[in-house]
Amino acid sequence: MIFPRRFSVRSINVGLLGLGTVGQALAQLIVESEPKIRVVKALVRHRDRARKVEVRVTTDPDEIVRDPEIDVVVDVMGGQHPAMEVLSAALQQGKDVVTANKEVMAYHGPTLLALARQHNRLLLYEASVAGGIPIIDAITHHLSVVPIDRIEGVLNGTCNFILSHMEEGHDYLEALHEAQRLGYAEQNPEADVEGYDTARKLVLLARLGFHAIIPADFSAVTGITGVTGHDVARIASFGCGVRLVGRALCQNQCIRLSVAPTVYYQGHPFLRLQGPQNAIQVTSAVGQFIFQGPGAGGMATATSVLSDILRIQQLLPDRESSPTIPLAFSDPESPVICFPLDPEVSLPQVLPGELRRTASYAILSRQLPKGFDTLWGLRQYAWGEEEGPTLR
């Protein structure tokens, strides 16, 4: 059972952009637990579609943006457009904004945040990264006392489900179809399995963690479509497992971002993730912090959206993050697989001796030639006798 809050807060009215899985979960959550929050209406594509909640709907975004009754516009529809235009208009109309839209924040976040400051409005986006994990709040408000050196994580529930399912003996296509059957993967899964979804989320975390200007697109993105069941089985035979990991490093005033299938030893927290779970590890001078939880799903994402609405409702000002500093952003040729190395652990014999003597990351920065379309063939090519890997 969900219990309403008992302290005094103001009543606010919400307009939803989107009434799909997350939008309906949010509306239901508000009805059950927040008597002083009211969903006035929702923007939808199809007015007559059956839904689980009773909410007034409209197909005209102006009915949301220009409604004087609405205090907060909540974006749960995804995509860059028309979200960018509608959110801009909402801020200009003096409304606060909450969004779960990672794409619009990756590509247009700086513009929207500047617009929010210009109009003295709040723009909060906790749910845009890792669903139900409060990682944006943690980085912005709790971990920013000392500089952050590294942010890395399993940020895509679809890929994590597929790879963990492949560990049970299934091949890639079997695992993908099962993910689609269970609703963990879209019918067109390209953004997830090619690593683009992870990249967008990584950009948002890196901007916050490093207080830097970072473009939405970078070339060092490799997904999991080249990973086969044979690859996963071979890696497992060496006591390891593979996950799709987004990694952001800030070293010597230079930032590097990459998304790639990454091999870890069994026992690593990332390998304990099953199904659509996410995890993020943040490293600073204080130490390492790991955040884990549901990375997707209607209720998990709706919970994060509601937490942002409550921040606005309780009149809690959004603390300004540190000023953006002009760090260099390095975009090397696409790395295709990264091995985190621990000098205290005996490495599998398959790794060359050079890698046994380092505690860094080995990043293969050479482009994969035609014919080498699997993890194993790629490793043989990149770590052949004639040339070792690029060490970072």
Secondary structure, DSSP 8 states (H G I E B T S, - for coil): ------S----EEEEEE--SHHHHHHHHHHHHH-TTEEEEEEE-S-TT---SS---EES-THHHHT-TT--EEEE-S-SSTTHHHHHHHHHHTT-EEEE--HHHHHHHHHHHHHHHHHTT--EE-GGGSSTT--HHHIIIIISTTS-EEEEEEE--HHHHHHHHHHTTT--HHHHHHHHHHTTSS-SS-HHHHTSHHHHHHHHHHHHHHHTB---S--S-B--STT--HHHHHHHHHTTEEEEEEEEEEEETTEEEEEEEEEEEETT-GGGG--TTEEEEEEEETTEEEEEEEE-SSHHHHHHHHHHHHHHHHTT---------B--EEE--S----EEE--TTS---TTS-HHHHT-SSEEE--S---TT--SHHHHHHHHT-TT---EE-
